[in-house]
Amino acid sequence: MLDLARLRALHAVSVHGTVGAAATALGYTPSAVSQQIAKLERETRTTLLERRGRGVALTDEALRLVETAGQLMSLVERAETDLEERRGVPAGRLAIAAFASAARGLMPRVLADLAERHPALDARMSEVDPHLSVDLVAKGAVDLAVAHDWDIAPLPAPPGVEQAVIGDDLCDLVVPVGHRLAGRPAVRREELRGERWIAQPPGLVCHDWLVRTLREAGCEPDIAHTAEENPTLVALVAAGLGIALIPRLGRGPLPEGAVTARLDPLPVRRLYALWRTGAARRPAITATVHSLRSHWTP
């Protein structure tokens, strides 16, 4: 009989792409994951992973096993959901994925609240880009994701994934002290022509939103510097190297040398909690969504 824990390890490698990333998601060491898969190979008398450069690739036989593993994990999730629902108490492990500024500005309060109110619940968070986290929910790699979208870039929710709105995160224009836009009560997007920008790297939703929004306003963005973390963007602005659009969530106090200006209309991104339909009845999901909403401050 195939061991479910070993199938889960193989499934995690398929979802996360590497043994190391799978180990992090499962809370194991890479060596432990490799051992689980090696045992599964002996049980099935099949090669499941092949070396590709510095990484690994799943064989065709492994991909078939991964499909079966996903079905089995769905059945297990359904059974766990039924038991937890009958008890009526949030319990067990809950894997949460959250994007960077939510992980910094919202999740510490939520995780502390869950630990205090529901001691039988083992909530664990990992920081993940919002568009990646939705796929992780759909594949069963995490139980719940905190993600966001923008008005011109809606967040896709695939079949089998449900979502609930947490709140709206307002965004400000952050400029150096003494900048021509500093202290303005309202700045039209057309007035941003010719500015040097500091933004997140291409491929991230915030970068794509900025580029599309400026182009729609007739401004071709001149992006001089890129960084993933908002505090880094703010520090570059404070050094006088450009301007940036920074959400308020997780931003913290601005350093000397940087001030905000209000962009008109005010950019807004919406935060969501997402989970699989099969887990919707879990008290752990309900409790976490309630805590997210309770601790949300725009």
C-alpha positions in Angstrom: 0.0 0.0 0.0 1.3 3.4 -0.9 2.2 5.7 2.0 0.2 9.0 2.0 3.1 11.0 3.6 5.4 9.9 0.8 2.8 10.8 -1.9 2.4 14.2 -0.2 6.1 14.8 -0.4 6.1 14.0 -4.1 3.1 16.2 -4.6 4.9 19.1 -2.8 7.9 18.8 -5.1 5.6 18.9 -8.1 3.9 22.1 -6.8 6.9 24.0 -5.5 9.4 22.9 -8.1 12.4 21.9 -5.9 13.0 19.5 -3.0 14.1 22.5 -0.8 11.0 24.5 -1.5 8.8 21.4 -0.9 10.6 20.8 2.4 9.9 24.4 3.5 6.2 24.1 2.7 5.9 20.9 4.5 7.9 21.9 7.5 10.5 19.2 6.9 14.2 19.2 6.1 15.2 18.6 2.4 16.9 15.4 3.5 13.6 14.1 5.0 11.7 14.9 1.8 14.4 13.2 -0.3 14.2 10.1 1.9 10.4 10.0 1.6 10.6 10.0 -2.2 13.4 7.5 -2.2 11.2 5.1 -0.2 8.4 5.8 -2.6 10.6 4.9 -5.5 11.6 1.6 -3.8 7.9 0.8 -3.1 6.8 1.5 -6.6 10.0 0.2 -8.2 9.9 3.4 -10.4 12.2 6.3 -10.9 10.2 9.4 -9.9 12.8 12.2 -9.9 15.5 12.9 -12.5 18.4 15.3 -12.1 18.2 18.4 -14.4 21.1 20.7 -13.8 20.9 21.8 -10.2 17.3 20.8 -9.9 15.0 17.9 -10.4 12.3 17.0 -12.8 9.4 14.6 -12.3 9.2 11.6 -14.6 6.0 10.7 -16.5 5.3 8.0 -13.9 5.7 10.6 -11.1 3.3 12.9 -12.8 0.7 10.2 -12.8 1.3 9.5 -9.1 1.0 13.2 -8.4 -2.4 13.3 -10.0 -3.5 10.4 -7.8 -1.9 12.0 -4.7 -4.0 15.2 -5.3 -7.2 13.1 -5.4 -6.2 11.3 -2.2 -5.3 14.6 -0.4 -8.7 16.0 -1.4 -10.4 13.0 0.3 -8.3 13.4 3.4 -9.1 17.1 3.5 -12.8 16.3 3.3 -12.5 13.8 6.1 -10.6 16.3 8.3 -13.1 19.0 7.5 -16.0 16.8 8.5 -14.3 15.9 11.9 -13.3 19.6 12.6 -16.8 20.7 11.7 -18.4 18.1 14.0 -16.2 19.3 16.9 -17.0 22.9 16.0 -13.5 24.0 17.2 -10.7 25.3 14.9 -8.0 22.7 15.1 -5.1 21.1 13.2 -2.5 22.7 11.0 -3.5 25.6 8.7 -1.0 26.6 6.1 -1.4 30.3 5.1 0.3 32.2 2.2 0.5 36.0 2.4 2.1 38.6 0.2 4.9 40.7 1.6 3.2 43.8 2.9 0.3 41.7 4.4 2.8 39.4 6.0 4.4 42.5 7.7 1.4 44.7 8.3 -1.5 42.4 9.0 -0.5 38.8 9.7 1.4 39.3 13.0 -1.7 40.5 14.7 -3.9 37.8 13.0 -1.5 34.9 13.9 -1.2 36.1 17.5 -5.0 36.4 17.8 -5.5 32.8 16.4 -2.9 31.4 18.8 -4.6 33.1 21.8 -8.2 32.3 20.9 -7.7 28.8 19.3 -4.9 26.9 21.0 -5.7 23.7 19.1 -5.1 25.5 15.8 -1.5 25.4 14.4 -1.5 28.3 11.9 1.7 28.6 9.9 2.5 31.4 7.4 4.8 31.7 4.4 5.4 34.8 2.3 4.3 34.3 -1.3 3.5 36.6 -4.3 -0.3 36.9 -4.6 -0.6 35.4 -8.1 1.5 32.4 -7.1 -0.4 31.9 -3.8 -3.8 31.4 -5.6 -2.3 28.5 -7.6 -0.9 27.0 -4.4 -4.4 27.1 -2.8 -5.9 25.4 -5.9 -3.3 22.7 -5.8 -3.7 22.1 -2.1 -0.2 23.2 -1.2 -1.6 25.8 1.2 -5.0 26.0 3.0 -5.6 29.7 2.8 -4.0 32.7 0.9 -4.1 36.4 1.6 -3.8 38.0 -1.8 -4.6 41.3 -3.5 -5.5 42.8 -6.9 -5.9 46.1 -8.6 -8.9 47.6 -10.5 -7.2 47.0 -13.9 -5.7 43.6 -12.9 -8.4 41.5 -11.2 -7.3 38.5 -9.2 -8.3 35.3 -10.9 -10.0 32.7 -8.7 -9.9 29.3 -10.5 -12.7 26.7 -10.2 -12.8 25.1 -6.8 -11.4 28.2 -5.0 -13.6 30.6 -3.0 -12.7 34.1 -1.8 -13.9 36.7 0.6 -13.0 40.4 0.7 -10.8 41.5 3.6 -10.7 45.2 2.8 -9.3 48.0 0.6 -5.7 49.2 0.8 -5.2 52.8 -0.2 -2.0 53.8 -2.0 -0.1 57.1 -1.8 2.4 58.8 -4.0 5.7 59.0 -2.0 8.1 61.8 -3.1 11.3 63.4 -1.8 11.0 66.4 0.5 11.1 69.5 -1.7 9.8 67.7 -4.7 7.4 69.8 -6.9 4.5 67.5 -6.0 5.2 67.5 -2.2 2.3 68.8 -0.1 -0.1 68.9 -3.0 -3.7 68.0 -1.9 -4.3 66.3 -5.2 -2.1 65.2 -8.1 -3.6 64.2 -11.4 -2.0 61.3 -13.2 -1.3 63.4 -16.2 1.1 65.5 -14.1 3.4 62.6 -13.6 4.9 62.9 -17.1 8.7 63.1 -17.0 9.1 61.7 -13.5 11.8 59.1 -12.6 10.1 56.1 -10.9 11.1 53.6 -8.3 9.0 50.4 -8.5 8.8 46.7 -8.0 10.4 44.5 -10.6 8.6 43.6 -13.9 6.3 40.6 -13.5 5.0 41.6 -10.1 1.4 42.9 -10.0 2.3 46.3 -8.5 4.8 46.9 -11.3 2.4 45.9 -14.0 -0.4 48.1 -12.5 1.9 51.1 -12.4 3.0 50.8 -16.0 -0.5 50.2 -17.4 -2.0 53.1 -15.3 0.6 55.6 -16.4 0.4 54.6 -20.0 -3.4 55.0 -19.9 -2.8 58.5 -18.6 -0.4 59.2 -21.6 2.8 58.9 -19.5 5.5 56.4 -20.5 7.1 55.5 -17.2 10.8 56.0 -16.7 11.6 53.3 -14.1 15.1 54.1 -12.8 15.3 51.6 -9.9 13.5 48.4 -8.9 13.2 46.6 -5.6 10.7 44.0 -4.2 10.3 45.4 -0.7 8.3 48.6 -0.1 10.7 49.8 2.7 13.5 49.7 0.1 11.4 51.7 -2.4 10.7 54.3 0.3 14.4 54.5 1.3 15.3 55.2 -2.4 12.7 57.9 -2.5 14.0 59.5 0.7 17.4 59.6 -1.0 16.0 61.8 -3.7 16.3 59.1 -6.5 12.7 59.2 -7.7 9.1 58.8 -6.7 7.1 55.7 -5.9 3.5 54.6 -5.4 3.4 52.8 -2.1 0.4 51.0 -0.4 -0.3 52.0 3.2 -0.5 48.4 4.5 2.8 47.6 6.2 4.4 50.8 5.1 5.1 52.2 8.5 6.3 55.8 9.3 8.1 57.5 6.4 11.8 58.3 7.0 13.2 61.8 6.9 13.4 63.0 3.3 10.1 61.4 2.1 6.6 62.7 2.2 3.3 61.6 0.7 1.1 63.3 -2.0 -2.4 62.3 -2.8 -2.9 60.9 -6.3 -6.3 61.7 -7.8 -8.1 59.4 -8.2 -6.7 57.6 -5.3 -5.3 54.1 -6.2 -6.8 51.2 -4.3 -5.9 47.6 -4.2 -8.4 45.0 -2.7 -7.3 42.3 -0.3 -8.9 38.8 -0.3 -8.8 35.6 1.6 -8.9 32.5 -0.6 -9.5 28.8 0.2 -10.6 25.6 -1.5 -14.3 25.0 -1.7 -13.8 21.6 -0.1 -12.4 23.2 3.0 -15.0 26.0 3.3 -16.7 24.3 6.3 -13.6 24.1 8.3 -13.9 26.2 11.5 -10.2 27.0 11.1 -11.0 28.8 7.8 -14.0 30.7 9.3 -12.0 31.8 12.3 -9.0 33.0 10.2 -11.2 35.0 7.8 -13.0 36.5 10.8 -9.6 37.5 12.4 -8.3 38.9 9.1 -11.4 41.2 8.8 -11.3 42.1 12.5 -7.7 43.2 12.4 -7.9 45.0 9.0 -7.4 48.8 9.3 -7.4 50.7 6.0 
